[in-house]
Amino acid sequence: MIVEHAFLVGFSKSFGLFYLIALSVAVAIHAMKPSNKQRFDEAARSILRDEAEPWR
């Protein structure tokens, strides 16, 4: 069975596209979950809290 180069390229491009779309949707769902709100808010406040102190 001989697989042509054009078929492999098309398959890999399609697979990569669907993989990245699924990964993006998974990341967006994780970021929007209400259970993560407190953790993300704390991370945002910790950055500002660190800047208030003088450089050591």
Secondary structure, DSSP 8 states (H G I E B T S, - for coil): ----HHHHHHHHHHHHHHHHHHHHHHHHHHHH-GGGHHHHHHHHHHHHHHHHS---
